[in-house]
Amino acid sequence: MTMWYVNRAAGIVAWLLLASSMLVGLLLSSRALGKKARPNWLTDLHRGLSGLAVAFVAVHVAGAIGDDYIHFGAADVLVPFASAWRPWAMAWGVVSMYLLVAVEASSLLRKHVPKKAWRAIHFASFPLFLTATTHAFTAGTDVGSAIGIGVASLASAAIAFLTVVRIRDEVAKARHVAAGGSPTGGRIPARPAHATDPATAPITVEPLAWDRPVGPPLADEPVRQGSPF
């Protein structure tokens, strides 16, 4: 029964770490802390929580395979609907595991992944939280308690609130850009009506030094600005 307790404990801790990472990530991406309130330690905390979540998911999977009460096989915890024990509940957990690995891998390889691709993969954190929470309530034996329901409800409400704030910020940014503003704030200055298009402006070539006459200027020759004479 030892591995059964390890499995349960690791699953609960992994969910708490995932929820905490989601909360910190939403605080960073939204303006809930202000326009410029993004301290480095908060970014490090977000990354650390995500990494620990992956580690505890690995312990959770190992505990399930090593448990001698239900006797899960490798396919049961790696392939959706392969388990005969609560196939839907296990499938939610398997999908959550793969989503978590994908999000974490994209973060570790962020410098080598196009920004749009990274953002698309990172948005998988939202369905990840939903599938992980569904797995916890359908397969877990502890989340049905008053404490488990209370913690899950508070975390879910906080994540939902910050998600709404994030969506509001994105909509406001899109409207600002559509109105002629820059994506980072402020407005893009308009070109004056009399301004010359650089692509069609005539090119003025200044004579080279050796093309200029040597010696003092003639009596009727104007003195050039910057000339030593």
N, C-alpha and C positions, 0 to 999 in steps of 0.2 A: 504493500500500500504506500510505500515511501514515494515511489515515482508518481503515484496518483496525486499526492499532495504537492509534489514538485510541479506537476503539470498544471494543477489548479492555481497555485500561487504565481507561477510564471505567467500564466495567461492574464490574471488580474493585473499584475504589475505592467505587463506589456500594454494593456489597454489604457492604464493610467498614464503611462509614458507617451503613448500616441495622442491621447487627449491633451496632455500638457504641451506637447510639441505643436499641435494644431493651434492651441491658444496663443502661444508665443509667436508662431508664424503669422497668424492673423494680426496680432499687435504690430508686428514689423511691417506687414504689407499694407495695412490700413493707416488711417490718420488718427486712430484712437489715442495715440500718445503725442499727437502734434505733428506738424509737417516735417520737423527735423529731429524728432526724438527717436533716433534709431541707434542706441549705443552698441558698441561692438560686443560687449559682454552678453547682450540679449541675443545677438546673432549666434554667438558661440553656444549659448544655452539651447537655442533651437536645434542646432546641429547635434549637440550632445544628447539631447532627449531623443532625437530620431535614431541616432546610432544605438543607444541603449534599448530602444524599442525593438530594433532588429535583433539584438543580442538575446533579449528575453523571449522573443518569438521563437528563436532557435532552441532555447531551453524548453519552451512550451512544447514544441514539436518532438524534441528528444524525450521529454517526459511522457508524452502520449505513446510513443513507440515502445518505450521501456516499461510501460505500465502492464502489470500482469492481471489486471481486473477485467478490462474489456478486450485486451489483446489487439491493439491497432497494428496494422502492417504499414510498410512504407507507402504503398499505394493509397492507403486510407487517408493519409495526411498530406499527400502530394497531388492526388488526382481528385477533382470534384466528383461527388456522387459515387465514389468507389467504396465508401464505407457503408457497411450494412447497418451500423448504429447511427441513427438520426442523420440520414444522408444529406438532407437540406442544411441542417445545422453545421455539419462538417464542411459542406461545400462553401458556405459563407466564410468559414475560417480559411480554407485553402485559397479562395479568391483574395481575401484580405492579405494573406501572406505574400502572394505574388505582386499585388499592388504596392505593398510596403517596400518590397525589394526593388521594384521599378522606380519608385519615388526616391529612395535612398541612393540607388545607383546613379540616377540622373543628377543628384546633388553632388555626389563625389566626383562625377565626370563633367561638372558644369562648364569648365573651361573648354572642353572638347565637344560640347553639344550646342547646336544653334539655339539662340535665345527663345525663338518661337517654339521649338521642340521641347526645350526644358520647361517652359511655362505650361505647355499642354500636358506634359507628364506630371508636373507638380500639381496641376488641378485635379489629378486623380486622388489627391489626399482627401477630397470631400466624399467621393463614393467609398474610399477606403475606410473612413470613419464610420460610415453607415453600415458597411458590410461587417466590420469588426464588432460594432455594437450589436448588430443582429446576431452574430455568432455567439457573443458573450451571453445574450439573453436566451438563446435557444439551446445552447450546448452547455453553458455554465451551470454550476449547482450552487453558486454563492451570490450571484447578482440579483437573485430574486428576493433577497432579504431587504429589510427597510433601509439599511445603510447602503447597500448596493444600488437600490433604486434611487435613493436620494443623491448619491454621488454622481450617478450616470445622468440624472435629470439636470443637476446643476451644471455639469460639464457640457452637456448637449445644449442647454439654454445659452450658456456663455458663447459657445462656438457659433450657434445660430445668430446671436446678436452681432458678433463681430463679422460674420459673413454678410449680414445685411449692411453693416457699415462699409465693408469692402466694396460691395456692389454699388452702394451710393457714391463712393469716391470714384469708382471707374466711370459711372454715368456722368458725374460732374466733370471729370477730366475729358471725356469724349465731347461733351457740349462745349467746353472751353476751347478745345482744339478746333471744333467746327466753327466757332465764332471768330477764329483768327488768332487764338492764343497759342503759345508753345506748349508742348507736352509737359514741360517741367515747371510751368507757371509763367506769369507775365504775358505780355502780348508781343507778337512779332511785328516790328515796325514796318509800315507800308512804304514802298518806294515812292518818292515824290513824282508828280506827274511830269516834271521837266527833266527827270533823270534820264541819262543816256544808257541804253542797253549795252553792257560790256561786250556782248557778242558782235554788235554792229558798229561799235565806236571806232573812229579812225585811229590808226596807230601813228604816233608821232615819234620819229627817230631823231635823237639828238646826235649831232656830228661828233665823231670821235676826236680825240685829242690831236692825232696826227693829221686830221683833215683841216684843222684850224690854221690860219696864217700865223707864222712865228714873227715876233717882234712887236713893237709898239703900234697901236692903232693909228690909222691915218687921220688927218685932220677932220674929214667929214664922216668918219666911221664911229658909230656909237660904241661906248665902252660897255662890254658884257658884264653882267652881274656875276661876281665870283671870280673875275679875271684878275690876275696879279698885277695888271697894268692899270 
